[in-house]
């Protein structure tokens, strides 16, 4: 499996397609603003018709989980889900199957001048393209 990841102002999936608004940046802030992680997961034909578990984690520049205060108390920024994709009628065996994903977030209190990494894993394993790094503008720089 491979994944293509992109930061965007917002994103959504409709009719099997990924719609991205304001995509392709790697610097945010310093003020909190909404954003999205847009992904196109590429599933090999032989990996179809099986359940797969995915995880998306936000880490700081030291590789530690980012933890923010929530109404339920301090919590790491992480999401998990399951997916399965079956062969699409009319496609030849052996083709790669695309799974578009869009995860939108509200404003987060990122630390100015810091660097963060989104890490995407499938079935507990790192996959090609599953790392997306971004920086937060420093409020002390012009």
Secondary structure, DSSP 8 states (H G I E B T S, - for coil): -EEEEEEEEEEEEETTEEEEEEE---EE-SS---EEEEEEEEE-GGGTTS-EEEEEEEEETTS-B-EEEETTEEEE-EEEEEE-----TT--TT--EEEEEEEEE------TT-EEEEEEEETTEEEEEEEEEEEE--TT--
